[in-house]
Amino acid sequence: MAIIIKTSAPADLLAAIKKEIDEEKIETWSYDADGDFTHTPEQWKYDAWLRPKIYVGELRFGILKNKDINMSTVIYGVYHGRFIEMLLSHFDNKFTNAQATAHKTEPDNF
């Protein structure tokens, strides 16, 4: 259940996402000191986190579960769908393909 983004510059894309969050151009996502992203609407905040990992030609986000909440398909679907929506809305010129896997995939941790 990972997000896999095909891009020629994965580190640059990750930096651009953080920059737009810092500049408040992206208002529905935040990231913490570990670099993990959470969806900020109160209904979803801290239900899970997306942890980035850079690969050659890919930026991946593995989902991390909240230890106090069972990971559900609803949480997975919201986090993955809305993150990909944010990527398409803000960074469509920085990647060629984004997909969400349906099963546990590196670097998921739950």
N, C-alpha and C positions, 0 to 999 in steps of 0.2 A: 504494500500500500504506500508506495513512494510516488513522488512527482519527479519525472525525468525530463529535463529541458535540454534539447540539443542546441548548442551554441559554440561558436568558434572562440569565444572569450568568456568562459564561465566565471572567472574571478572578477572581471569587469562588470558582468551582469549582477553579481551578488553585491558589489560595491554600489552600483546604481540603485538597486532596490533599497539598500540601507540609506543612501543619500536622500532619496525621495521621501522615505519615512521621516528622516531627520528634518527635512524641509517642510514637512506636513503636507506634501503633495499627495501622499497616500495616508489616509486617515483611519483605515480599518484594520491596519496591521501594525504591530510593534515588534521589537526584538529586544532581548535581554543581554546581560553582560556575557553570556555564553554564546551569543549570536543566534539563539533559537527564536523563531517567529511565533507569535500567537495572534489569533483573530480577536480584535478588540471590542466588537459589540458585546455589551454586557451579557447577553444570552450565551455567548460562546467563549468569552475570555477565560483563558487558562484551562479549558477543557482538554487541550492538547497543545503541542508545539511542533513546529516543523524545523528540523535541524539540517542546515545546508552541508553538503559535502561536494568538493570539486573533484571532477574526473577529467581526463583528457576528452575534450569535445562535449562535455556534459556538466550541468549543474543539477545535482539531485537534492531533494528534500525528503528526508525520512521522518515519519511521524513518531512522536514521543507521547505516550499516554500520561495523563494525570494519574498518579498512584491512587487517588481517592475516587476516581470515576472509571467505570468500565468503558473500554473503547467500544463504540458502537458504529454501525454503518452510517448512521446519521452524522455523528461527529466527523468520521472519516470523510464522508461525502461533502459536508460543508467546508471543512478545511481545505480539501484538495480542489474542489470546484471553485471556491471563491479565490483561492490563491492563483489558480490558473486564469481566472477572470481578470484579476489584478494585473497579471503578467501581460495578457493580451491588451488591456486598456492602456498600459503605461510603457511597455517594452517590446512591442511587436516587431520593431526593427532590430532587436538585439538577439533574437533566436529564430530558429526555423521550425521547431516542433516542441510541443509540451504534451506530456501524457501522464495519466495517473494509472498506476498498476492496481489490480484488483486483489492481489495477494501480497503477503509480506515480502518485501524486496529490500536489498541493501540500499540505504542505511537505516531502515526502520528499526525501532527499538521499543517493542511493547510485548 
